[in-house]
């Protein structure tokens, strides 16, 4: 049995702690916030989506990004402020695109996502966790023939790899999700692609519920409101210097797993590890379905509107709509011009859903240039990273946590 520190109490940290505790290790979880899962794991799009695990490194996406990056209501927004890390990341993204590993990386993330999905289902069953899980699949729908044609072409090789992408007619889309029947814009929908094995759920509810299981059942040591200031090696142990309010403490561990989201880059810089993780901001709105009409007219199948890069999930009596990517550094300010397209999307496709009461949110996705998560050891032996999932943290973390746990135990 090892004594292990996990830095970060979001989805990456929570799943890592669970994987290690189930293997019999003693785990302490640290987070500088007062509560767990309050950063990117708070209000994402909700999708456990192997079908949407595609990496973004394509020539098409680069060209589209350049065309729209200065439009305030476009899916991608670029802040031209001078920031070395941002331009370094953009160059890395471009080089990763030129390298031409999009298909290989996408197949890898799909495989990770499929395994992670089953782990989430198993955790929910074994630990009795309720997180608004809906196993109704994920539906992509299209009102652009060009986008629909491009994705139909992908379906052939994805199906060959065991990722079911069922192509639907416009009528089949309406039958699958009856909420579209109340939509006057439905006639503009040309068809869809459906993955029945995908699911959706509330990431924040999952994390906070699992944290309670970790503490009460598996006796994890959860230390919130605690900032890790330094990590040093003393003989065969790693010593964390931490601050809780005005008290400074030291504690020794056999291993340290850094699951700090966008803060992982700061740890890598201190430890001398080469890393390129950039905070790509995403937005969401969570609509309270207060009246019966809204509850009846909000969709229950999780959706992807591919042309505008918006996703939506039903979370009980709430409706979560998320999207956009913004390159603006460590900045969680909520811009109304980025929220407005999400509201307009709801009003366009689900006009009977009241948007009178909603909660806007912005989070920072820790993204690598090639869109692949980081699950490797530091130069300082015994320290491992579990970060860099980008927009796929919820989708991948349960499986990448197992990969990290294997490496900690020397099984890789």
Helices and strands as residue ranges (DSSP letters): E 3-7, H 11-22, E 26-30, E 47-48, G 50-52, H 59-68, E 76-78, H 84-99, H 102-127, E 138-142, H 145-160, E 166-169, H 170-176, G 178-182, G 184-188, E 191-195, E 199-200, H 203-216, E 221-223, E 227-234, E 237-244, E 247-253, E 255-258, G 261-263, H 264-271, E 277-288, H 292-297, E 302-305, G 306-308, E 310-315, E 318-327, H 336-349, E 358-368, E 383-385, G 390-392, H 393-408
